Amino acid sequence: QVQLVESGGGLVQAGGSLRLSCAASGSIDSINAMGWYRQAPGKQRELVATITGDGTTNYAGSVKGRFTISRDNTKNTVYLQMNSLKPEDTAVYYCYANGIRGRAWGQGTLVTVSS
């Protein structure tokens, strides 16, 4: 089993920045891809960014050029650097990790962007 703990959410003004962290523990040797989803009030959960074991990244069109996903394998942690934040980025952000036994999820961290 993989356990994920997120941190770094909060309230920020439009145009500001936040960095989310997601620390993995447990069966971390089984992890390949990791990433972030988000869910805004009244909307479906959407994929934000992914990073594979070899460092290949992928982003949703709405965040490309503003968000950067990275991974520190020595700390078993994935990061999401969010710049030029917009009110529409307001959501609960969930970290995930894909392993041989399936997908693990974090508990979510709230990001609120005020206009």
Backbone hydrogen bonds, N-H to C=O, Kabsch-Sander energy under -0.5 kcal/mol:
donor,donor_aa,acceptor,acceptor_aa,energy
3,Q,25,S,-2.7
5,V,23,A,-2.0
7,S,21,S,-2.1
10,G,110,L,-0.9
12,V,112,T,-2.6
14,A,114,S,-2.5
15,G,85,L,-3.2
16,G,13,Q,-2.3
18,L,82,M,-2.1
20,L,80,L,-2.5
21,S,7,S,-2.7
22,C,78,V,-1.8
23,A,5,V,-2.6
24,A,76,N,-3.1
25,S,3,Q,-2.2
27,S,1,Q,-3.1
28,I,26,G,-2.3
30,S,27,S,-1.4
31,I,28,I,-1.6
32,N,98,N,-3.0
34,M,51,I,-2.6
35,G,96,Y,-1.9
36,W,49,A,-2.7
37,Y,94,Y,-2.9
38,R,46,E,-2.4
39,Q,92,V,-2.2
43,K,40,A,-2.3
46,E,38,R,-3.1
48,V,36,W,-2.9
49,A,36,W,-1.6
50,T,58,N,-2.3
51,I,34,M,-2.9
52,T,56,T,-2.3
55,G,52,T,-1.7
58,N,50,T,-1.8
60,A,48,V,-2.5
63,V,60,A,-1.5
64,K,60,A,-1.2
66,R,63,V,-2.4
67,F,63,V,-2.3
68,T,81,Q,-2.4
70,S,79,Y,-1.8
72,D,77,T,-3.1
73,N,71,R,-0.7
75,K,72,D,-1.0
76,N,72,D,-0.6
77,T,72,D,-2.0
78,V,22,C,-2.2
79,Y,70,S,-2.7
80,L,20,L,-2.2
81,Q,68,T,-3.1
82,M,18,L,-3.3
82,M,80,L,-0.6
83,N,66,R,-2.0
83,N,81,Q,-0.6
84,S,15,G,-0.6
85,L,16,G,-2.3
89,D,86,K,-2.3
90,T,87,P,-1.8
91,A,111,V,-2.0
92,V,39,Q,-2.3
93,Y,91,A,-0.6
93,Y,109,T,-3.1
94,Y,37,Y,-2.6
96,Y,35,G,-2.3
97,A,104,A,-1.9
98,N,33,A,-3.1
99,G,97,A,-0.6
99,G,102,G,-2.9
102,G,99,G,-1.7
104,A,97,A,-2.6
106,G,95,C,-2.4
109,T,93,Y,-2.1
111,V,91,A,-2.9
112,T,10,G,-2.8
114,S,12,V,-2.5
114,S,112,T,-0.6
